[in-house]
């Protein structure tokens, strides 16, 4: 996936959360545009405390854009 493809998802108005599906079938969700940062070959996704499986710690993951094979739009946040 190209960096501009991810940037376009992040710039949508109104923002829609989305899910990234990777070549290894891993799935990562972006629930807010401020929790993702895109560079030329990488997207970094932050998970603030209270989300995901470790509610007491913030977490940051990096995903190589070449490993993103698909995205899915999620229902808008309530």
SVG drawing of the C-alpha trace seen along z (x, -y; Angstrom):
<svg xmlns="http://www.w3.org/2000/svg" viewBox="-23 -17 33 32">
<polyline fill="none" stroke="black" stroke-width="0.4" points="0.0,0.0 1.2,-3.5 1.7,-6.1 -0.8,-8.4 -3.4,-5.7 -3.1,-5.7 -2.9,-9.5 -6.2,-9.7 -7.9,-7.4 -6.6,-9.6 -7.7,-12.8 -11.3,-11.8 -14.0,-14.1 -15.6,-12.9 -13.0,-10.4 -14.0,-6.8 -12.0,-4.2 -10.4,-1.5 -8.7,1.9 -5.5,2.8 -5.0,6.4 -1.4,7.6 0.3,10.3 0.5,12.5 -3.3,12.1 -2.6,9.9 -5.2,7.1 -4.7,3.7 -7.3,1.0 -7.0,-2.8 -9.7,-4.4 -8.5,-8.0 -6.4,-9.9 -4.1,-11.2 -3.0,-7.6 -1.4,-7.0 1.8,-8.4 2.8,-7.6 6.3,-7.8 7.6,-6.7 7.7,-3.0 6.0,-2.6 2.9,-3.4 3.1,-3.7 -0.1,-3.1 -0.5,-4.1 -2.8,-2.4 -3.4,-4.6 -3.7,-3.1 -7.1,-1.5 -7.2,0.0 -6.1,3.4 -5.0,6.1 -2.7,4.2 -4.9,1.4 -2.2,0.0 0.4,-0.6 0.5,-2.7 1.6,-0.7 3.1,-1.7 3.6,0.7 5.2,0.1 4.0,1.8 5.9,1.8 3.5,0.5 4.5,3.4 2.8,5.8 -0.6,4.1 -2.8,5.9 -6.2,4.5 -8.1,2.0 -11.7,2.1 -13.7,-0.9 -15.3,-0.4 -18.5,-1.9 -18.2,-5.4 -17.4,-5.8 -20.5,-6.5"/>
</svg>
